Amino acid sequence: MRVISGSARGRRLKELQGMDTRPTTDKVKESLFNIIQFEIEGRRVLDLFGGTGQLGIEALSRGADHCTFVDMRKEAAALIRENLRLTGLSERSRVVQGDALSFLSSCGEKFDVILLDPPYHTELLEKSVERITEFDILREHGIMICESAAERELPALPPPYEGGREYRYGKIRLTVCRRAGSDRR
């Protein structure tokens, strides 16, 4: 697992041992960042199910202004901090060890880009999207990328949120969602 592009390009990231973390493959990660390549620079990013931190680190490496990482597991939060240190990106980040849904309910800030890659065989994706829209933490014209198993479909989103294109990579689906702005018709 490595950083694909930007200031930390080529740096190898450490991974968690065991089966509790399913890192995004380099192919899917590269495709994801090709989809949102013009949405990253200077933006505030939330990597909600941080795991190793690779998605948020990739965003920081490509010019995101700041990234908040959230993961429930103590060892994952520690690994994210270590990977940030290895890539020299610690200064533009915040790592929160805690429950993702609780974080969404109480974070009190808005993000330009939200990256959602929860464990596939849970309801965390749907519950997270529901909280994000309920607490309206995505800025106008913001983008939310949801990674899930290919057979899983997101429920319809309430306005001003809207579902967008879907991309399939074998057993993986990326769904791009956006928040409309007040100037859109």
Secondary structure as GFF3:
##gff-version 3
##sequence-region A 1 185
A	DSSP	alpha_helix	26	35	.	.	.	ID=ss1
A	DSSP	beta_strand	44	47	.	.	.	ID=ss2
A	DSSP	alpha_helix	54	61	.	.	.	ID=ss3
A	DSSP	beta_strand	66	71	.	.	.	ID=ss4
A	DSSP	alpha_helix	74	87	.	.	.	ID=ss5
A	DSSP	three_ten_helix	90	92	.	.	.	ID=ss6
A	DSSP	beta_strand	93	97	.	.	.	ID=ss7
A	DSSP	alpha_helix	100	106	.	.	.	ID=ss8
A	DSSP	beta_strand	111	116	.	.	.	ID=ss9
A	DSSP	alpha_helix	124	135	.	.	.	ID=ss10
A	DSSP	beta_strand	138	149	.	.	.	ID=ss11
A	DSSP	beta_strand	161	169	.	.	.	ID=ss12
A	DSSP	beta_strand	172	179	.	.	.	ID=ss13
###
